[in-house]
Structures are given as C-alpha cells and as structure tokens.
Amino acid sequence: MNFYIHSHVLVFRFYLMLCDFWINTKSLHKSLTPIGPVCPLLSPHPIFHALGKDRGGMMTDMMVVRAALPQTPMETPWGAPLVWGDSRNSAWRRAKFAQRGIRTGLLVLVVGSYSHFIRRFLSSAETYFLPGQMVTYYILTDSPRSLEPPIELGPERQLKVLPVAELPGWERLAYRRMVLLADAIREPISGEVEYLFCADVDQEFVAPVGEEILGDLVATLHPELYGMPRNAFPYEIEEVSSAYVEEDEGDYYYTSELYGGLVSEMYRLARACSLLILQDQSNRVVARGLEESYLNRYLIDHRPNLCAVTGVQVLLDKFKKVSNFHMKDCCF
C-alpha cells in the first residue's frame, strides 16, 4: 500500500514539473514574439536604423522589449558602468566629457557591395554621432570613388580614406577586419585621435550617441542575447579553436557591430584578435562566430570598463548575400 501511494506521489510530482516547464516555455515564447518596431531595453530612442538594398529580401522585426525595471543593474558584475539612453550613468558621463575637447575616430570597412551604404552612414553620423565633438571618419575601402562627390562635413569633422585591397567573400572579410584595424591604428590613427570606435557600415544613426560611450575599453552587449541565460550565448565551443570559451567563463555576449575605446586599447584588442585568428587559420579551424568569436574571447580575458546596452532588429536570414542585407536596428 505504501509503495502504491509513493508511486502516485512521484507521478504527481512529475506532472507538476511538466506543467511548470510548459508554463515557463510559453512565457518565454510570448516574450520573444515580434511586437513591432519598438526600441527595446530601457530606451525609447533608437540610435541605429536598418539599411539595405531590398531586392526581394524580407526583414522581420524580432525585437525583444524589456521595461526599465527598478532592479535593472547599473553596472556589470565587475563594476563597469552600463550605459543606455538617458540613464543616470549616461547623463553623468555626458556631463563629465561634454566640456572637454576630445578627438574621436569612427572607423568603418567599406569593401565590395558595402560601398552602397557609406554615404547614408556618414550622413547620419554627422547628425548623431558625438554631436559637437571633434570626429575623424576613417574609411577603409577598395572603392574610394564611392565617396565622390565629397560628403559635406560639419565643423571639426574630417574624413580620411585608407585604401585596402578587395576582399571577396564574407568569411575573408570578417577575418581580415582585425588585421586591417591594427594596421590602420598603427599608421595613421594612433597619432591623430584619442578614442576610436569600429562600426559596421550597413547601418545609420537615428538618435544621438553622446559622450556616455567614451571609455578605456567599450563593448556593446549583444542585443539579442542580453538577459538570456549563459547557455544561450554562442561562444566558441570547439576546444581546438583559439576563441574557445569554457562553460564557466563569460558574463555577457558582445556584438562586433560597435566597439571602441582608447586608441591604445583598441590596438591591443585588434592585434590580439588578429593573432588568434591567424593561429586558427594555420590550423584550418573556423570559429562559429568568425570575428565576433575572437572579440568575445578577448573581452572575457580583458573585461571592458564600460558596456553599452542596445536593442536590435534581427535579420530574417543573417547569411543572405549583401544585396538582400539589412542592418540591425539598435538602440541605447
């Protein structure tokens, strides 16, 4: 009799576990349901907008919206400030840097079909990227003619074209960017600006990005993965790769769409990632996230002292050719 009762108790407990699992899964699914072009995560102001040459490609809004809850952390577990929108950290940092004359570089790689994006990117950056500050745009390109006629720039803003060889193929482009970044920093960037940010060119700014982003080493939390459990992060899992991340490592997953910092820190980052990439290439190892995998490996070993929180509009198909490519819609 006792065995019979005990068996029923176990079955009932198992039933409760299944119910709880179903409820949690349903809640998660609802939280990930597309709900329209609302800027997620603590800010009503998007800073990037999707670009793209729509030739039959479809763009789906997959943004996750999270309310600005009182318990939202103001800093990372290691004490680095988290900045977004008009948060207290952002306002304080803007006030701190606003009166300083700071020269900042914004670097983009413009090769192949990506030349179609550069003029709109620069136009939006002129309006919203560090308004009122001194900015130099560094354009690494195999198509200098894409910048003709010259784009009109505001006071204390300038543009420098750094010619590079054509880089056909997405993988080759992704792997070469760190090497090109390191070379450009060494000459001429290192003697010209104090801060440097690296961004994808297939996007446009649609709201101000101010002095809150200035820090020694600045990373952007991947908007699709912020708030997700650690096992959802697409870290490199192959131990043979130089980008390999162990199961007990990593607090966040960082995007390669926008990162920066002091020029000296950016050079260390680019050089270290370049060496890791070359090591894997010599062993014929391909990291699952390409360049982004090595960036995350580096930022785990060298934690950023400032993190930007963004939202994103996800591509329906991230691996479509550039003719159908749309940039993510990010926001602080």
Beta strands, then each sheet from edge to edge (+ up, - down):
strand 1: 48-50
strand 2: 82-83
strand 3: 103-110
strand 4: 134-141
strand 5: 157-163
strand 6: 195-199
strand 7: 203-205
strand 8: 217-221
strand 9: 254-262
strand 10: 306-309
sheet 1: 1+ 7-
sheet 2: 2+ 10+ 8+ 9- 6+ 3+ 4+ 5+
end
